[in-house]
């Protein structure tokens, strides 16, 4: 992306005047409010077109799959922030979202780009997916990088969310090149890294979303949108049943100081 002078000073998302608001070519009050569900509106905002029934179904499914998983780091950060600054609800939500990175929550984006690269390379070179996938995993192995979309500290026997999403994709006939790439990576793991790893939800989500036509550039937005809803729920509970300072205290008690003594 070029920094500085920009050539195209336009947006195709929204405009408004004294009488109406137009979003992606739709009159907000006439066409959207009370008529379009929020998942479809999200898809419209991101892509510029309304989703098909299949696209809406899988967008709904992945948003539900990634929204909540207990006291994960993003939730802990949000609740502890809110405990310290109860006047800043928005700051607590932001604190939870800021940790959406390559290890937790935001890894769907990393996995999606990885799978798309495998699928695109196979298509461009004419090689089969299994060969390209094995090579891609081998490249990760050389740099001791994790395989995005695989492994889970709790669901070592298989992430139930991933299993369900991929089953749905198979049953509804939407499994395409990206899910095939995901499975090719899975098949290559025992030989390339010496052991198998389960597909996790952040492997299933991008492969399914890419196969139903969602843009790779916006994949992280799926996790951000879903987790925002969960954070709001946790922060509402924090107002009624606060545990932010309990978590803070437990963290302090769990870590031992190993620095030098004062002289």
N, C-alpha and C positions, 0 to 999 in steps of 0.2 A: 504494500500500500504506500503510495507516494505521500509524503508529508509536505505541507505547504499549499501552494496554489492548487485548486481543484477545478476540473474542467466542467463537471456536470452539477450545477446547483439546483437539483430537483429531488423530490421525493414522491413516490407513488403510493404511499401508505395512507395519509390522511390530510384533509383540508377542511376548513370550516368558514362560515360567514355568520351573519347575525341570525339567520333562520335555520340553518341545518349544519350537520356534521357528516362528512362523507368519508367512509373508511373503505379503502380498496374498491372503490366504485359502488359501494352500497351506502344508502342513506341509513345512518346509525339508528335513528328513531323509527323509521318506516320498515326497514328490512332486517334489522339485527336484534334490537332490544325486545325481549319477549318472544322472539321467533327463532333465534339461532342459539344452540347450546354453546357453552364456553369452549369445549374442546374444538368444535368446528370453527369458532371465532379465532382461537389460537392458531389453528392451521391456516386460516384465511390471512391473518395478520402476517404470518411468517412467509407463506408461499405466494400469496396474491390470489389464490383460487380456493373455493370451498372444497373440503375433502369429499371423496366418494364414501359410500357407506363402509366399505372395507377399511379405508384409510382412517376414518373416524373411529371405528371399532378398535383398531390396533393402537391408535393414539391414546384412546381411553385406557386401554389395557396397560400400556407401558407407563402412563402417568400414575396409575394406581399401584403398579409394581414397585416403583422407585420412591414413592412419597414417604414411606414410613418404615423404619427398621429399628425402633427403640432408641436408646440413649447413645446414638452414634456421635462422632466428634462434632458434626455440624449442630446437632441438638444441644449437646453439652455446652458448646461455645455460646449458643444463643441464650440458653437458660441462665448461665453464669453471668453473661453480659446484662441480661434483664434484671437479675438480682442486684447487680451493682448500680444499674442505671434504670430504675423502673419508669422514669419519665421518657425513656427513649425506646419505645416499642420498635420503631423502624430501625434503630441502631442494632437492636438485638437480632432482628431478622437478617440484617446485613452481615452481622458477625457470623451467623450460621452459614450464610452463602459464600462468604469469602474463602472458606476452606474447600470449596468445590474445585478440586484439582486433579492431578494425574493419578493420585493414589486412592482417594475416596470421593465418591459421588460423581466427579467430573470425568472419571475414567471411561465413561461411555463414549465420549468424544474421541479419546485416544484410540479406543478399540475400533470405533467406526472408521477412522482414517486409516488404521492398519488393515482392516478388512477390505476397504475400498481399494487400497493400493494393491493388495493381493489379487482381487478380482480384475482390476484394470490391467495389471501386469500380465495376468494369464490371458486375458482377451487380446491384448496388444501383441503378445509374443506367440500366441498359439499353443503355449505349453498348458498342460493340465493343471488344475488347481492344486492338486496334492503336491506336485513338484514345486510350484511357486510358494505354497504355504510352508513347506519344509524349509525352503531356502530363507524365507522371511523369519521363521523361528530361529534358524541357525544364526542369522545375523544378530538377532537379539541376544542369543546365547554368548556370542563373542564379546559383547559389551556388558554382559551380566545384567541385562535389562529384563524386567518381568514381561511375561506374555500378556498383553492387555486383553481383558475379558475372560480371564481364566483364574481359578483358584478362589477360595474363600475361607477365612479363618474359622468360621462356624459351620458352614454348609459344606464340609469336606466330602460328603457323599453325593453332592449334587445340589445346586441351588434350586429350591422348589419353584421360585419365580421364573427362572430361566427355562426350566423343564416345561412349565406350563405355557409360556409364551411361544416357545419353539413348537410345541405340540399344536397349539392353536394355528400357527402359521402353516404347518403341514396339513392340518385338517381343512383349512380354508383355502388351500392352494396358492398361498402367497410366497412360499419359500422360493427364493431366487438365488442369484449369484452371491449375495453377501452372506446369506445363511449357509450356502454351500462352502464358501470360503471359511466361515467359522468352523464348520464341521471338518474341513480339510486340515485346519490348524489343530483341532482336537485330535484327529487321527495321527498327526505327525509327532505329537509330544513324546510318546514313549520312546521312540527311536532317537529323536533329536536331543531331548533333555533327560531321557532315562526314566521318566515316570509320567503317568497320566495326571491331568488336572481337570476338575469339573468346570464346565462353562458357568460363569456367574451372570448375574442379571445385567451387568454392564457389558457383557458380550452379547447377550440376547437382544437387549434393547436396540443398539445401533443396527444390528444385522436385520432385525425385523423392520425397523423404521426405514432404513435405506431401501429394503426390498418393496416397501409399499409407496416409495416415492418422496420421502422426506429429505430435505437437503442436508448434506453432511456438515455444512458450515454452521447449522443451527442445532446440532445434536446436543450440545451442552445445555441449551435452553430447555430441553425436555426435563432434564434432571433439576435445573434451577426452578422451573415452574412448579414441578411436583413437590419438591422439598419445601418451597415457600409455604405451601398449604399446610404441610406438617408442622413447620416451625410456628406458624400462627396458632395451631392447636396446642403445641407444647407451651407457648408463651401464655395462652389463655389459662392453661392448667397451672402455670407458674404463679399467676395472680391469685389462684385459689388454694393451691397446695405447693408452696414453694420448696424447691430442692436445690436451687442454684448454689447456695452457701454450703449445703450439705456436700455437694459434689466437690466444691472448692476445698472444703476441709478434708475430705477423703483423699483428694489429690495431694495435698500438703503432707498428710500422714503417710502416704504410700511412698514418698520419695525421701531418701536419706541424703543428708549433706555429706559430701566427701572432700570439701575444700579445706584449705589450711586453717588452723586455729588462730585466733587473734593473739598477737604477742603483747 
